[in-house]
């Protein structure tokens, strides 16, 4: 995904909070800021299935979420990392 603006790994801690563990941005000046849509993250974690969306702002699964709109998300690929539990 050479043209990706950013990529990251987020894990859930014991309290159920999402904690960033790794991040990479195309532009080095954006690497200090993790901006993600909790709406999409919550959806992926609840469904336990990956999402590929070519236009997240118009995707019915996210009900025009404010975070998707604010972040100007377009193409997104999100996959949950699952263990045996």
C-alpha positions in Angstrom: 0.0 0.0 0.0 2.6 2.5 -1.2 0.1 5.4 -1.5 -1.5 4.9 2.0 -1.6 8.1 4.1 -1.1 6.2 7.3 -1.2 2.8 8.9 -1.4 1.7 12.6 -1.9 -1.1 15.0 -4.2 -0.5 18.0 -4.7 -3.0 20.8 -7.3 -3.2 23.5 -6.0 -3.1 27.0 -7.4 -4.8 30.2 -9.8 -1.9 30.7 -11.2 -2.2 27.1 -9.5 1.0 26.0 -7.9 1.2 22.6 -4.1 1.8 22.9 -1.9 2.7 19.9 1.1 0.3 19.6 2.6 1.2 16.2 2.0 3.9 13.6 3.5 5.0 10.3 2.5 7.9 8.1 3.5 8.8 4.6 4.5 12.2 5.7 7.0 12.3 8.6 5.3 15.4 10.1 2.1 13.4 10.6 3.7 10.5 12.6 3.2 12.1 16.0 -0.6 12.3 15.6 -2.8 9.3 15.7 -6.2 10.1 14.2 -8.7 7.2 13.9 -12.4 6.7 13.6 -13.6 5.0 16.7 -16.9 4.3 14.9 -15.1 2.2 12.3 -12.8 0.6 15.0 -15.8 -0.3 17.1 -17.6 -1.8 14.1 -14.7 -4.0 13.2 -14.2 -5.2 16.8 -17.9 -6.0 17.3 -18.3 -7.8 14.0 -14.8 -9.5 14.2 -14.5 -9.0 10.4 -12.3 -6.9 8.2 -13.6 -3.9 6.4 -12.6 -2.6 3.0 -14.4 0.6 2.0 -13.6 2.6 -1.1 -15.5 5.6 0.2 -16.0 5.6 4.0 -17.8 8.9 4.0 -20.7 7.4 2.0 -20.6 3.9 3.4 -23.9 2.9 5.1 -22.1 0.8 7.7 -20.8 4.0 9.4 -24.0 6.1 9.2 -22.1 9.2 8.1 -20.1 9.2 11.3 -18.8 12.5 12.4 -15.2 11.1 12.9 -15.2 9.6 9.4 -16.3 13.0 8.0 -13.9 15.0 10.2 -10.9 12.8 9.2 -12.0 12.9 5.5 -11.6 9.2 5.3 -12.0 7.7 1.9 -10.5 4.3 1.2 -9.9 2.3 4.4 -8.8 -1.2 5.1 -9.2 -2.3 8.7 -8.7 -5.9 10.1 -9.1 -7.1 13.6 -6.3 -9.1 15.2 -8.0 -11.9 17.0 -6.7 -14.5 19.5 -8.3 -17.8 20.5 -10.5 -16.1 23.2 
